[in-house]
Amino acid sequence: MLNIQTKQEGNASVLSVKGKINFEVTAQLRGAIKDLIAAQQPNLLVINLEGTSFIDSSGLGLLVAARSSADKNGSRLHICCISPQVKKVFDQTNLTNYFSIFATEQDALRV
């Protein structure tokens, strides 16, 4: 099970995820992202993966879908604080260039 926390930072919403993102929890994460966007309609959605130790293809697919949805709604999606093991998965799937990835949450919020 994932631990998902959300907060508002001005016109931005931050969703912090702790745990392993795999097929078993993608529905939970998808619901949290959908609910946050519907309730807040942020100009910027920051997904903080600092507490995420693992992500599989279903989790990556969910993030790609979230980015596509944000683009269609005229908002932006930033990802921050990814661990070396999660970054390796992004690199191997060539998604590092697809997402705006930042070292810190503050950097993700500044842009």
Backbone as CSV, one residue per row, in Angstrom:
resi,resn,N_x,N_y,N_z,CA_x,CA_y,CA_z,C_x,C_y,C_z
1,MET,0.838,-1.186,0.000,0.000,0.000,0.000,0.877,1.242,0.000
2,LEU,0.442,2.234,-0.742,1.169,3.487,-0.825,0.725,4.448,0.262
3,ASN,1.638,5.302,0.651,1.315,6.441,1.504,1.350,7.644,0.579
4,ILE,0.199,8.292,0.390,0.095,9.433,-0.508,-0.364,10.639,0.292
5,GLN,0.396,11.718,0.190,0.033,12.960,0.863,-0.025,14.069,-0.169
6,THR,-0.942,15.005,0.041,-1.060,16.129,-0.880,-1.021,17.433,-0.105
7,LYS,-0.578,18.474,-0.794,-0.582,19.815,-0.215,-0.635,20.827,-1.341
8,GLN,-1.044,22.028,-0.995,-1.100,23.142,-1.937,0.066,24.085,-1.683
9,GLU,0.662,24.551,-2.745,1.727,25.560,-2.698,1.362,26.617,-3.733
10,GLY,0.582,27.606,-3.351,0.127,28.617,-4.300,-0.783,27.985,-5.331
11,ASN,-0.461,28.152,-6.626,-1.247,27.560,-7.710,-0.804,26.144,-8.057
12,ALA,0.093,25.602,-7.245,0.620,24.262,-7.502,0.093,23.278,-6.460
13,SER,-0.066,22.049,-6.904,-0.409,20.954,-5.997,0.766,19.996,-5.963
14,VAL,1.083,19.525,-4.764,2.179,18.577,-4.591,1.596,17.268,-4.081
15,LEU,1.940,16.189,-4.765,1.527,14.862,-4.363,2.794,14.084,-4.017
16,SER,2.950,13.711,-2.754,4.132,12.967,-2.301,3.766,11.499,-2.153
17,VAL,4.606,10.648,-2.729,4.337,9.214,-2.757,5.445,8.481,-2.010
18,LYS,5.036,7.611,-1.097,6.002,6.778,-0.369,5.591,5.331,-0.504
19,GLY,6.551,4.506,-0.899,6.303,3.077,-1.076,6.697,2.639,-2.469
20,LYS,6.303,1.437,-2.812,6.596,0.876,-4.131,5.412,1.110,-5.057
21,ILE,5.712,1.649,-6.240,4.658,1.871,-7.235,4.685,0.696,-8.200
22,ASN,3.674,-0.169,-8.065,3.565,-1.326,-8.942,2.102,-1.515,-9.319
23,PHE,1.826,-2.579,-10.059,0.481,-2.819,-10.559,-0.564,-2.833,-9.446
24,GLU,-0.189,-3.346,-8.297,-1.139,-3.484,-7.190,-1.636,-2.143,-6.657
25,VAL,-0.862,-1.078,-6.824,-1.228,0.212,-6.234,-1.499,1.304,-7.263
26,THR,-1.404,0.983,-8.553,-1.595,2.041,-9.545,-3.009,2.619,-9.504
27,ALA,-4.009,1.787,-9.208,-5.381,2.313,-9.128,-5.490,3.329,-7.995
28,GLN,-4.840,3.050,-6.879,-4.846,3.980,-5.742,-4.185,5.306,-6.128
29,LEU,-3.034,5.232,-6.784,-2.317,6.443,-7.182,-3.090,7.190,-8.274
30,ARG,-3.639,6.477,-9.228,-4.431,7.104,-10.299,-5.606,7.873,-9.691
31,GLY,-6.287,7.265,-8.723,-7.407,7.928,-8.057,-6.978,9.175,-7.319
32,ALA,-5.828,9.110,-6.642,-5.331,10.275,-5.900,-5.005,11.423,-6.846
33,ILE,-4.374,11.118,-7.978,-4.028,12.156,-8.956,-5.307,12.746,-9.550
34,LYS,-6.236,11.883,-9.929,-7.491,12.338,-10.531,-8.277,13.222,-9.560
35,ASP,-8.379,12.790,-8.306,-9.107,13.565,-7.299,-8.450,14.923,-7.054
36,LEU,-7.127,14.935,-6.991,-6.396,16.176,-6.751,-6.609,17.160,-7.897
37,ILE,-6.519,16.680,-9.120,-6.703,17.555,-10.275,-8.140,18.077,-10.320
38,ALA,-9.107,17.216,-10.043,-10.512,17.635,-10.079,-10.808,18.672,-8.996
39,ALA,-10.254,18.475,-7.815,-10.547,19.374,-6.696,-9.791,20.692,-6.786
40,GLN,-8.534,20.635,-7.175,-7.677,21.827,-7.118,-7.475,22.508,-8.468
41,GLN,-7.581,21.761,-9.550,-7.296,22.265,-10.889,-6.001,23.089,-10.913
42,PRO,-4.888,22.454,-10.501,-3.626,23.193,-10.378,-3.036,23.561,-11.737
43,ASN,-2.326,24.689,-11.763,-1.547,25.047,-12.952,-0.319,24.146,-13.063
44,LEU,0.134,23.656,-11.909,1.310,22.795,-11.841,1.033,21.673,-10.860
45,LEU,1.301,20.448,-11.286,1.226,19.291,-10.404,2.637,18.763,-10.235
46,VAL,3.097,18.722,-8.994,4.422,18.178,-8.688,4.220,16.825,-8.025
47,ILE,4.844,15.805,-8.579,4.811,14.482,-7.969,6.179,14.232,-7.356
48,ASN,6.192,14.166,-6.033,7.424,13.982,-5.268,7.591,12.489,-5.001
49,LEU,8.652,11.915,-5.551,8.904,10.475,-5.421,10.032,10.176,-4.439
50,GLU,10.284,11.096,-3.526,11.389,10.914,-2.585,11.273,9.607,-1.803
51,GLY,10.084,9.232,-1.413,9.899,8.013,-0.624,9.598,6.782,-1.450
52,THR,9.791,6.875,-2.769,9.496,5.757,-3.659,10.764,4.970,-3.937
53,SER,10.734,3.689,-3.585,11.923,2.851,-3.746,11.891,2.003,-5.011
54,PHE,10.721,1.924,-5.657,10.572,1.051,-6.823,9.414,1.551,-7.670
55,ILE,9.559,1.426,-8.997,8.450,1.718,-9.911,8.526,0.721,-11.056
56,ASP,7.374,0.146,-11.425,7.353,-0.783,-12.540,6.681,-0.142,-13.753
57,SER,6.480,-0.943,-14.803,5.942,-0.390,-16.052,4.534,0.164,-15.883
58,SER,3.730,-0.415,-15.009,2.378,0.120,-14.809,2.441,1.495,-14.147
59,GLY,3.383,1.690,-13.235,3.574,2.997,-12.612,4.073,4.027,-13.609
60,LEU,4.999,3.608,-14.468,5.496,4.518,-15.502,4.369,4.898,-16.457
61,GLY,3.557,3.920,-16.831,2.428,4.194,-17.715,1.445,5.180,-17.094
62,LEU,1.225,5.040,-15.807,0.350,5.967,-15.088,0.913,7.384,-15.126
63,LEU,2.212,7.529,-14.916,2.832,8.862,-14.951,2.780,9.463,-16.353
64,VAL,2.971,8.636,-17.374,2.863,9.122,-18.758,1.435,9.609,-19.026
65,ALA,0.444,8.844,-18.573,-0.956,9.242,-18.752,-1.257,10.536,-17.994
66,ALA,-0.698,10.679,-16.792,-0.902,11.901,-16.002,-0.294,13.101,-16.708
67,ARG,0.875,12.926,-17.303,1.525,14.019,-18.040,0.683,14.398,-19.258
68,SER,0.181,13.401,-19.965,-0.650,13.659,-21.139,-1.922,14.406,-20.742
69,SER,-2.537,13.992,-19.656,-3.741,14.656,-19.161,-3.449,16.099,-18.757
70,ALA,-2.339,16.313,-18.090,-1.950,17.677,-17.691,-1.749,18.551,-18.925
71,ASP,-1.060,18.004,-19.929,-0.829,18.758,-21.163,-2.148,19.162,-21.817
72,LYS,-3.106,18.248,-21.855,-4.403,18.525,-22.479,-5.183,19.591,-21.719
73,ASN,-4.969,19.659,-20.415,-5.677,20.631,-19.577,-4.931,21.954,-19.421
74,GLY,-3.814,22.090,-20.121,-3.059,23.331,-20.067,-2.264,23.518,-18.784
75,SER,-2.030,22.431,-18.063,-1.207,22.531,-16.861,0.095,21.767,-17.083
76,ARG,0.943,21.794,-16.088,2.248,21.132,-16.205,2.386,20.077,-15.127
77,LEU,3.187,19.068,-15.402,3.505,18.030,-14.432,5.010,17.979,-14.272
78,HIS,5.466,18.109,-13.037,6.880,17.983,-12.723,7.060,16.816,-11.761
79,ILE,8.174,16.142,-11.902,8.526,15.050,-10.995,9.797,15.461,-10.265
80,CYS,9.850,15.147,-8.974,11.049,15.532,-8.224,11.464,14.444,-7.243
81,CYS,12.709,14.583,-6.802,13.265,13.783,-5.708,13.273,12.285,-6.005
82,ILE,13.636,11.905,-7.223,13.647,10.474,-7.521,14.953,9.852,-7.033
83,SER,14.826,8.657,-6.488,15.986,7.927,-5.966,16.812,7.399,-7.138
84,PRO,18.066,7.043,-6.887,18.904,6.505,-7.966,18.301,5.262,-8.628
85,GLN,17.684,4.371,-7.832,17.122,3.158,-8.438,15.906,3.468,-9.300
86,VAL,15.098,4.450,-8.922,13.954,4.844,-9.739,14.440,5.608,-10.969
87,LYS,15.448,6.454,-10.811,16.012,7.184,-11.956,16.549,6.212,-13.003
88,LYS,17.127,5.120,-12.546,17.656,4.121,-13.471,16.541,3.575,-14.366
89,VAL,15.358,3.340,-13.796,14.221,2.852,-14.577,13.784,3.910,-15.586
90,PHE,13.738,5.189,-15.164,13.405,6.277,-16.085,14.427,6.335,-17.218
91,ASP,15.713,6.190,-16.891,16.771,6.219,-17.909,16.639,5.050,-18.883
92,GLN,16.394,3.861,-18.352,16.308,2.662,-19.191,15.127,2.719,-20.149
93,THR,14.073,3.400,-19.759,12.882,3.498,-20.605,12.858,4.790,-21.417
94,ASN,13.921,5.557,-21.323,14.073,6.814,-22.053,12.996,7.838,-21.679
95,LEU,12.485,7.762,-20.445,11.480,8.718,-19.988,12.098,9.914,-19.273
96,THR,13.390,9.867,-19.039,14.057,10.985,-18.380,13.876,12.256,-19.193
97,ASN,13.889,12.131,-20.514,13.736,13.301,-21.373,12.279,13.695,-21.581
98,TYR,11.353,12.794,-21.305,9.929,13.062,-21.494,9.362,13.905,-20.349
99,PHE,9.852,13.646,-19.154,9.371,14.356,-17.970,10.293,15.498,-17.585
100,SER,9.733,16.494,-16.921,10.535,17.544,-16.292,10.862,17.031,-14.893
101,ILE,12.118,16.654,-14.690,12.542,16.045,-13.431,13.474,17.006,-12.706
102,PHE,13.200,17.202,-11.417,13.956,18.143,-10.599,14.533,17.444,-9.378
103,ALA,15.669,17.946,-8.918,16.344,17.343,-7.772,15.572,17.572,-6.467
104,THR,14.945,18.741,-6.335,14.230,19.052,-5.099,12.814,19.523,-5.404
105,GLU,11.969,19.440,-4.395,10.598,19.919,-4.538,10.580,21.432,-4.781
106,GLN,11.447,22.141,-4.099,11.519,23.598,-4.266,11.882,23.958,-5.707
107,ASP,12.812,23.234,-6.307,13.172,23.480,-7.702,11.988,23.207,-8.627
108,ALA,11.253,22.139,-8.374,10.096,21.792,-9.199,9.009,22.858,-9.101
109,LEU,8.865,23.457,-7.943,7.843,24.477,-7.746,8.245,25.818,-8.348
110,ARG,9.537,26.073,-8.473,10.030,27.372,-8.934,9.817,27.588,-10.424
111,VAL,9.808,26.543,-11.179,9.771,26.649,-12.643,8.366,26.851,-13.149
